[in-house]
Amino acid sequence: MSDANVSLDATSESASKKSGKLPMIIGLVLAIAGGVGGFLAVDNGFILNSEQQVVADGYSSDQARTVLPEVAFVVLEPLVISLPHPTRRQHLRFSAQLEVVPDYQAQVEAIKPRIVDVLNGYLRAVDVADLEDLSALTRLRAQMLRRIQVVTGPEQVRDLLIMEFILN
């Protein structure tokens, strides 16, 4: 009698182990099918379609791609800044352009010497280790743009485009 109980327990355990894997397999298959379906829906534009939002705002997709804000550029003359002697680098060559609102281009051109002075003073004060860091260029650009906007006014200069930043 004890042998019969043992064999019944063994078959019930094996049946429960097999039935425990089935929901996991079904869940895995459904997850893969849902992922593929979601990818295809987004890829074909059924979900999260930005063109539908543009058309809803009153613009066709062609108009949205061709409408660009009016900009003008003010070229700043290149700066050569001598670095402290203990470093192996001796000079920084920097040139940039300012993206300005076209209505303010003449005003920004008129105060270009002040802008160059602010940039020259800032770049001389920056530590050489910050200049050599590859990720520091974004931070330096933001700092320089902020200083330029203080001089010119925040609505006149939109962006600072760095054309040349060479340490030698």
Helices and strands as residue ranges (DSSP letters): H 2-43, H 50-56, H 61-66, E 72-75, E 79-82, E 91-100, G 102-104, H 105-110, H 112-125, H 128-132, H 136-152, E 157-167
